[in-house]
Amino acid sequence: MQETARPHVDVRETLRHLRTTVRDFASCEHGGRAIARACLLLVLLLAINGLNVVNSYVGRDFMTAIEQRNGQEFVRRALLYAGVFVLLTLAAVLYRFTEERLGLMWREWLTYRLVDRYLGDDVYYRMNASGAVPNPDQRIGDDVRAFTTTTLSLALIFLNGLFTIGAFSGVLWTISRTLFLVAIGYAAVGSILVIGFGRSLVGLNSMQSDKEANFRAELVHVRENAEMVAMVRREPYFRARLRRDVGALADNLKRIITVNRNVGYFTVGYNYFIQLIPVLIVAPLFIRGTVEFGVISQSSMAFAYLLGAFSLVVNQFTELSSYATVLRRLHALVDATGSAPEPAGEGITIVEDPNRFAFERLTLRSRSDDGEVFVRELSFEVPRCAHVLVRVGRIIRPRLEDVLLLPERPYLPPGTLRQLLGDGVAAVPEDDVQRVLRGLDAEHIVERAGGLDVERDWDDLLSLDEQRLIGVARIVLAAPAFAMLADMNEALGAERAQRVLTMLAEGGVGCVELGARDIVRGTVDTTIEIAADGTWTRVEESRSRVAKS
């Protein structure tokens, strides 16, 4: 299987995106609370590091009291030891709580922002058509969560490292200058080596995220189309595709595991030797009588803290490589939501006019290679508007919010029946719902759904005809300026279709109906007949006037 290229991470661009995101969050409506919590975290970090330094001295004296067999001093130091632990516990728990709440606040804000951009200006549609950013749903969900929590965690880890270096450098320097220099050299060599062993993890983690998302998307497709898959017996086809996806993600994961193994050989051994090095250097000082016995344990503690601060790249390398992947994927989504390409077209002009719905010199062509013309130079005007896919021409319409489309195959998104019949924001009065459904002979749907406010899987609960009726009821309740209807006679039957048109007319809704049925005289104002060669004829029913192209 051909392998995709491993992405290059632009560090400057990554830092620019990170800086912009942090600045925008700090200046949003929640910025004041976020800054206050960030300041509290800094205070708690300083407190924890200060208590750790105190703890190192208390521990030194505690161990010295044991070595000197001083019972009274032993009890006093033990109580002091316990008091420091209590304070450390309180500070650590509050620190963790504040970090999680700040991370959640950041995630909530960033998710709202991306969802608004993703659903605004048809970005989701154009992004899907271009295919430039795969799996945007995973990026908005998983990658935003990973970005906010990991950014905050890594920032605090590095800040804590700086505070630790400041707190324990003096402690270690007073014990042994040699040990202090060894800590710096040991951390520097370790950081260089671990980067060399694991530099390929960034690209591998990025590919793994996409492969995992592709596998989940395939499973979701099978679930959402289970009935059709079973009817046409396509199980072998999807079995092969799923096996292919599992094989691809497993092969890439094997490479990640191999790199992690090589990194692990180094990092595990690196951390084991941290326990031995300070003892090897300080124990001879105790043997010569230069230092007390408790200094050995104090040096081990100070060395471990200081080396941990110097060795952040070593200890956090796997996390850093995954974080770089998340940043790349999330920033690609952010850039795409701001610059999703417009669908390909040839000279389509859209003019918004709240009082007109018209086509001017509109030619509709096939998307096939031969470019078969469906309609040529169509020009007509009706009292209101629609949405049509075209290659050339001009459409005059109101705002899209004032136009509703009833497609041949209905679409019912997740939600309650009340939400389906409204705009999902404002609640639709129950009396209005019952009146409209009664007029469509569809009031039984409310009972089957268990009420207006129960979430259901509508594709499974309702028949295709019932789904169409819900779509019709939504248009009647919304009473838009215009409605575009696809072959009502075929979808609902002649009698019910006529009833729907009457209800829309009574609500002041202008309608454009697309279909091949014979028109009953007196039921429409204008008929546009399109011939097989793309020419068209307009008949004004009320005046019996014919206009030819």
C-alpha positions, 0 to 999 in steps of 0.5 A, a space after each residue: 500500500 502506498 504510503 502518504 507523505 509525512 507532514 512537515 511541521 512549521 514551528 514558526 507557523 505553529 507558534 503563530 497559530 498558538 499565540 493567536 488562539 491564546 490571545 483570542 481566548 484571553 480577550 473573549 467574554 470569558 477572558 477575565 475568568 480565564 486570566 484569573 484562573 491562570 494567575 491562581 495556577 501560577 500562585 499554586 505552582 510557586 506554593 508547591 515548589 516552595 513547599 517541595 524545597 521546605 520538604 527537602 530540608 525537613 526530610 534531611 533533618 528527619 533522616 539525620 534524626 534517625 541516623 543519630 537515634 534522636 527520638 525527640 527530634 525524630 517525632 518533631 520532624 515527623 510531625 513537621 513532615 506530615 504538616 508539609 504533606 498536608 499542605 502539599 496535598 491541598 495545593 496539588 488538588 486545588 491546582 489540578 481542579 483549577 487546571 481542569 476547569 480552565 481547560 474545560 472553559 477553553 475547550 468550550 469556547 474554542 468548540 463554539 467558535 469552530 462550530 459557528 465557523 464550520 456551519 457559517 456561510 456553507 463552509 461545511 458544504 464547500 469543505 466537504 465538496 473540496 475534500 481539502 480537510 478530511 474528518 473535520 468532525 473528529 478535529 472539532 471533537 477530539 483534536 479540540 479536546 486534545 489541544 486545549 488540555 495538552 496546551 495547558 498541561 504542557 505550558 504548566 509543566 514547562 512553567 513548573 520546570 522553570 520554577 523548579 530550576 529556580 527553587 532547587 538549583 541553589 539547594 543542589 549547588 550548596 550540596 555539590 557543584 559537581 552534582 549540579 553540573 552533572 544534572 545539566 550535562 545529563 539532561 542536555 545529552 538525554 534531550 538530544 538523544 531522545 529527539 534523534 530516536 523519536 523524531 519520526 513520531 510526529 509524522 506517524 502520529 498524524 497519519 494514525 489520526 487520519 487512519 483511525 478517523 477513516 475507519 470510524 467513518 466507514 463504520 458510521 456509514 454502514 450503520 447509517 445505511 444498514 437497510 440499504 446495505 442489507 437489501 443490496 447484499 453489500 456486506 462483502 464489499 464493506 467487509 473488504 473495505 473495513 479490513 483494508 482500513 484496519 490493516 492500514 491503521 495497524 501497519 502504521 501503529 506497528 511503526 509507532 510502537 517500534 519507535 516508542 520501543 526504541 525511545 523507551 529503551 533510552 528513557 526508562 534507563 535514563 530515569 533509572 540512573 537518576 536514582 543512582 547518580 546523586 548517591 554515587 557523588 554525595 555518599 563519599 562526602 558523607 563517608 569522609 564526614 563532610 556532610 550529614 547522612 540526611 544530605 544523601 536523601 536531600 541530594 537525591 530529591 533535589 537532583 530528581 526534581 532538578 533533572 526532571 525540570 531539565 529533562 522535559 523534552 525527554 520525559 514529555 517527548 511522546 506527548 510533544 510529538 502527539 501535540 504537534 500532530 494535533 496542532 497541525 490538524 487543528 490549524 488546517 481546520 481553522 485555516 480551511 473554515 476561513 478559506 473554504 473554496 467556492 463550488 466551481 461555477 461559470 459566471 453565476 451571479 446572485 442578486 438578493 431582492 426580497 420582493 423578487 424570485 427570477 431566473 435571467 438567462 439561466 442555462 442548466 447543464 449536465 455534470 457529465 463530460 458531454 455537458 448536455 444542456 438541460 435548459 438554455 437561456 431560461 428567463 422568467 419571474 415568479 412572485 418569490 424564490 429557490 435554490 438551483 445548481 447551475 453552471 451559468 446564468 443569473 438568479 435573483 432571490 431573497 435571502 436564503 433564510 426566506 426560502 425553503 426547499 422540499 427535496 424529493 427525498 426528505 432529510 430529518 436531522 437528529 432532534 425532537 419532533 418540535 425541533 424538526 418542525 421549527 428552526 431548532 431554536 424557537 419552540 413551535 406552539 403545540 396548537 399550531 403543530 396539531 393544526 397543520 398536522 391535522 390538515 395533512 392527516 398526519 396527527 398520528 405521527 405525534 403519538 407514534 413519536 411519544 410526543 413533541 419533545 422526545 428524540 427519535 431516530 426518524 429514519 427508522 421510526 417514520 416511513 418515507 411518506 411520513 418523512 415527506 409530510 414532516 418536511 411539508 409541515 415544517 414549510 407550512 409552519 415556517 411560512 417562508 417567502 418562497 418554497 421550492 417543491 419537488 414533484 408534489 403529486 408523485 411524493 404525496 398524491 394528487 389530493 394531498 398535494 393540492 391540499 398542501 399547495 392550498 395551505 401554502 397559498 393561504 399562508 402567503 408562500 410563493 411556490 415553484 413546483 418541479 415535476 412532470 405531472 399534468 397540470 390541472 387548469 386553474 391550480 397554477 399561475 404560470 407553467 414553464 415547460 422545458 423540452 428535451 433539447 433545453 428550449 423552454 415555453 412559458 404559459 401564463 395560465 390566467 391570461 393564456 399567453 405563451 412566451 417562447 425562447 
